Amino acid sequence: MFEYAAENVADISEHWDETMAVVRQTEQVFPLYKPSEEDLLQIRASQPTMTLASLIPQSPGLQRLVDLGVMLHRWDAMGKLPLAAKLDFERDVVPLVQFFMDIGVSLDSIGRILTFAPNLLEERHEDLKARLAYLVSKNFTNKEIVSLLTSSPGWLLFSVRGVDARLGFFQKTLGLLGSEVRHLAVSKPSLIIWKGTPGQVKQNLFSINEEMGFTREEIQTMVLQCPDLLKTFNELQLCEQFEVLHNDAGIPHETLVRFPEALKASAVNTRPRLKFLRALNRDQFNQSKPNYISPELLTVNSDTEFCQLAAKCSESLYDRFLLTL
């Protein structure tokens, strides 16, 4: 309106009142549009895009991922919103689903794999096929490969050279046969690609060997039975538990080799249980004598099981004993 008025006067400042009157009259004839809250919500930029949940209703591709069993809230937690926003289901997802189905992975398992390893959608299919071919060349059976990939989806994110180096580390360090390496990989695939391999694993092996006194052969047996023994960032906790089992309870190395899971338990729980058994005169850890209590019974997960299977008493009695410590 100012531009219209300026066409008819030399100096608009000399006709301010007349100009403003024109503006007010125009606003009455053509009132300014004020959008409602509902109108504003229809504007895409006004809707929150901080979570994938807000994108699903407008994205058929994300809806199909949900139908596949992909838990997109986990993608949110991993900061994969940019990846999800640019995905084309037919171009990016379908070929990968077909790849997994061709090797025998079920649809339910494919959803789980994509949930925990969304970066697979950005890997070249030539690389994925090469990594799969490597496992076949190492004599992993198809069943073992499917089990490995479904249990630890991140395996296919590692290069052939990276996986080969890690498997070689375990084989050389522990003196394992090829079949034993495959057994270790299938029984605990996350250990092979764990961020603590090989650095933290070396520290854990040093503690088990040098500080606890287990031989290399004993360590082989223990690790193949309980791979989790090496998957800890707290080797001091292992040593503390060994101190309770071996030095306090008097359980020999050869017995602990048969029950390596006992070393994974917490000394915070094991120490008072040992004191309780002594108070009951039931601290009998010699397997050649009656009323033998194995390291497994001493370190079971729940106090209820411990009282029923080892102490042979009520849990309430053990609870009252704990109050005296």
N, C-alpha and C positions, 0 to 999 in steps of 0.2 A: 504494500500500500504506500510505503514511503517512496518507492521508485515511481509509482503512478502519479503521486502528487508532485514529485519533483519535475515531471515533464511539463507542468503548467505554471510553475513559478520559478523565478530566478534564484531566490534564496529561501529554502524551506524553513529556516530558523525564524523568518519574519512571519510565517503563517503556522506556527506550532499548534495553536488551539484548534484551528480548522482541520489540520492534519490528524490530530489525535481524535477529533470527533469522527472523522471518516473511519479511523481504525476501530473505534468502539462500535460504530454502526455496523461495520463489516463483521465483527465478532458476534454480534447479535443475529445477523442473517446467516452466517456460517460459523456456528459455535465450534470451538476446538474439541476434537474427539479425545476422550479420556478412556483408555481401555480398562476393562474390569480385570479382577484377579484371574478369572477364568480365561479371559483373552490372553493375558500375559503368559499363562501356563502353556498355551498352545504354541508359543514361540520357542523353538528348539533350544536356543541359547540360554533361555531362562530356566531350563530343566537341569538338575544336577547330573554331571557326568563323571562323578568321582568314583562310582562303582559300576561294575558290569551289569548289575541288576537293572540299572536305569536304561541300559542299551538293549537289553534282550527283547522287549516288546516291539522295537522298531527294526530288529535285525533277525531275519529268517535264518541266517547262518549260525548265529549264537543260539537260537532256539534249537536248531538241529544238533548242536554240540551238547546241549542239555539233554536232549532225547537220547544221545549216544551214551550218556552217563558221566559227562565231564562236569566236575564240581567247579563252576566258574568263580565261586567265592574264594577258592584257593588261588586262582589266578590273580584275583584282586590282592590277596595277601602277598603274592610274589611280585606285584607291580607289573603285571602283564596286560594292563589295559591297552597300551599302544599296539601290542601284538594282536589282541582280539579285535580292535577297531579296524585293522587293515586286512583281516582274514577274508578270503573268498572260499566258501565251503567246498565248492566243486573243484576249484583249482588247487587249494592247499590241503584240505582235510581228506577228501575222498581218496586220493592216491595213497596217502599214508595208511588209511584204514584198510585199503586193499592189500597193501604191503604186509600188514600184520595178519590179516585173514589168510593170506597165502601160506604163512608159516604155521598156522593153526592156533593163533591167539583168538579167544572168544571176544564177542562184541563187548561184553561186560568188562573184560580185562583191558580192552582197548580204551574204554572210557577212563579207567583208572590210570593207565599209562599216560594218556594225554593230560589228565588232571595234574599229575606230579612231574611231568616232563614236557611242558608245553613248547619248549624250545626245539623239540623234535620237528615241529611244523616248519622250522626255518632251516633244517638240515637238507642238504642235497641228497636226493634218492640214490645217487651213485655212491655216496659215502656210506649211507645206511646199508646198502647191499654189500659193500666191501667189508664192513664191520661184521655183518652176519656171516659172510663167507669165511672170515677169519675164525669165528667160533666153530664152524663146520670143519675147517682144516685142523683144528685142535681136538677133533674127535668128540665134541659135545654132540649128544644126540638131539634130535628135534624136540623131544619132550623136555630135555634139560634146558635147551635154549628158551623155550616158551616159559618154563618155570623161572628161569633167570631174569628174563625181561619183565615178566609180570610182577615179580617180587621186588625188583630194583629197576624201575623204568629209566633211570639215568644212564644205564650201561651204554646204550647206543649213542649217547652224547660224547663218549670218549673215542678218540681216534684209535685206529688199529695199533699204532706204535705205543700209545699210552697204556692200553689194556695189556699188550704183550709185555711191557716193561713191569707192570704191577704183578702179573701172574708169574713172571720170571723171578721177581723179588721174593715172593713167597716160596717158590720152588727151591731157589738157591739157599735162602736163609734157613728154612726149616728142613731142607734135605728131603723134599717130597718127590714122589713119583708123579708121572703125568696124570694118572688116574686119581691120585690123592689131591692134586691141584684142582682138577675138575670137581671133585667132591666138595672141596673147600669153597669153590666159587659158587656152586649151586646151593649149598647149604646156607651160605651167608654171602650173597652177592654184593651186599652193600659194603662189606669189609674191603673188597677189592678196589672199589672206586671211592672209598672213604677219604675225606680230606686229611685224615691223620696218617694215611699210607703214603710213603713208608716212614716218615719222620717219627710220629708218635708210636707206631708199631715197634720200631727199633728200641725205643725207650722202655716200652712194656716188656719186650723180650729180654732186655738187659735186666730188668727187675726180677722177672721170673727165673732167669738163669743164674745171675750173679748174686742177687740179694736173697732170693728164696732157696736157691740151691737145687733146682730141678735140672736134670740133664737134658741134652738136646733131644734124645729119644723120648723122654717123658713129655717134653713140651710138644713134640709132634702129636703124640696120643691125645694130649689135653686139648690142643687147638683143633684137631679134626673132630673131636667130640663137642667142644664148646668154643666155636670161633669168636664168640663175643668176649672171650678172655682177652683178646688183643684189641678190642674196639672200645677203648676207654681213654679219656684224656687225663685220668687221675690214677697214675700208677702207684701213688702213695696209699690210696685206698686199698688197692690190691695187697700191698705189703702189710698194711694194718690188719686186714682180714686174715692173711697168712699167719701173722703173729699170734692172733687169737686161736686159730685152729691148730697150728703146729706147736707153738711154744707153750701156750696156756692149756689147751686141751690135750696136747700130746699126741695128736694124730700124725702118723708118719707120712712121708712123701708118697710112698707107694699106694697108700689109701687115698690121698688127695688126688692122685693121678686118675683114679677111677671116678672121682666126683669133682671135676673141675668147676662145675657150676657153683660149688660152695664158696669158691674164691671170689665170685662175683657178688656175693651177698655183702651186706654192710656190717662192719664190726660193731656199729652202734646197736644193732639188734642182736648180734651173736654173743657179745660179751655178757649181757645180763642173762641171756638164756643159759649160758654155761654156768654162771653163778647159781642160778635157780636149780639146775640139775645137781650141782654139788650139794646144795642145801637139802635136796631130796635123796642124796646118795645114789643118784642114777647117772652119774657122769662116767659111763662105761663105753669107751670108744675102741675097745679091742674086739675085733670081729671073731676071734676064736673063743670068746667067753659069752656066757648067757647075758641076756638083756642088752645086747649090742645096739648102740645108737650110731647110725651112719652120719657122715657130714651132711648128707641130703636132708635127713630128719632134723638135724640141728639148725639148718638154714632155710627151711621151708618158708614160703612167702608170708603166710598168715600165722598169727599167734594161736589161733584156734587149732590149726593143724599141728603145730608144735606141741600144744598141750595134750591133744588127743593121741598123737602118734609117738611122741618122745617122752614127755613128762608124765603121761598117763594120769592127768589130774584135770580139774576144772580150770577154765580160763580165768575165772574170778580169783582163784588162789594165786595164779601167776600175776594178775593185776595188783593184788594186795602186796605181793612180794616186791614188785617194781616200785611201790610207794616207799619202801624202806631203803632204797638205794640212794 
